[in-house]
């Protein structure tokens, strides 16, 4: 046994012995892997989230944690001269930029989804299928829309090579490539309809990746990116084998429990056929009859019924599933207690750690979504506002400076809000900026200040005293310090005698 596992090389993980021999020792090109396997992964991943409630909960936790209730909102940080002190004119432009973005809630070309739903749909499609696309359209006078710019979601399977075209240096799986290997555009197959024939070559649509002004025509949201591959893979790729095994165990467990719970009733009679016909259940005891809970069966008086003795406990099923589901959620960096709403079973410290892990992972997904989707959508909105004269910038102002800004993340809820507030107070006393501290909790500091001023003005107009003013008025005035008593005169020093 020892001799069979000996290895003379430097790394035992590269050995070809009996222990390591069955393991693959070659790596395919990532694009070849995607071509051969991505479609199968996508179909199986969708089957998981549609039929497995635990995987559906994992997807829901990911989408909610990434987008929250209000989505990822732009806060402009435009600066005309890059001077630290922000002028009133720059503040006004920032507000106009944010107003334009906030007003453009209808960006779906079909008019069926709000912007929040649109971004969630792109994210969900990318998470399960591995990627999602959206192409920019220009439809003037759309009802209920403030912009003619709109977008249409394209499922990844529709981005493919036209008929008669194979992968080459200039084309890969529907992606047109330039001389440098960068994506120059996408080929889109028309949607399939029931009973339709195979589309002709001229039914495919080509959309350039960039417009003439340098803005994006195509959004490409990636689920799991493989370095070296143009296209994405499902985030559930690592979950599929274990999920299939768990499903088999659960099927067997449920069958065993159903057999244990079945208690049929057998009635002996002279004519079981007539009795069964008269019974509402219409059951007849015979070969291959299925046992059902509370079912009444009629048998002849000379018939005999034998029941096998079942012994099934399954007492460790909870611990078994808990262990496997932790592995499933770890593949996406998600804590099981948050996804399955089990925080009530843990103490405060464990609950806090679970939430922190959840928010850290969601922050990473938020960063990806902002760069791949939100900034592209916002830039298209602002460009149209500039073209229509609703916004104006200096002619030589580059677009990266115009689009400079940050995004407000979803609010964070922690088990002990008072502890979080005390931590913020301590950080402020140490000199940290309030904007960053509030942003970590999903709150915009500037919006809070503006709203606080509006609240104070309204309360003052209604003659209502704020809680802070009432607390200050209730505090007793500090007592005046008594005047210091003059020091008693020191006794005179004895005169020194001259020698």
Secondary structure by P-SEA (a helix, b strand, c coil): cccccccccccccccccccccccccccccaaaaaaccaaaaaaaaaaaaaccaaaaaaaaaaaaaacccccbbbbbbccccccccccaaaaaaaaaaaaaaaacccccccccccaaaaaaaaaaaaacccbbbbbbbbbccccccccccbbbbbccccccccccccccccccccbbbcccccccbbbbcccccccccccccccbbbbbcccccccccbbbbbccccccccbbbbccccaaaaaaaaaaaaaaaaaaaaaaabbbbbbbcccaaaaaaacccccccccccccccbbbbbbcccbbbbbcbbbbcccaaaaaaaaaaaaaaaaacccccccccccccccaaaaaaaaaaaaaaaaaaaaaaaaacaaaaaaaaaaaaaaaccccccccccccccccccccccccccccaaaaaaaaaaaaaacccaaaaaaaacccaaaaaaaaaaaaaaaaaaccccaaaaaaaaccccccccccccccccccccccccc
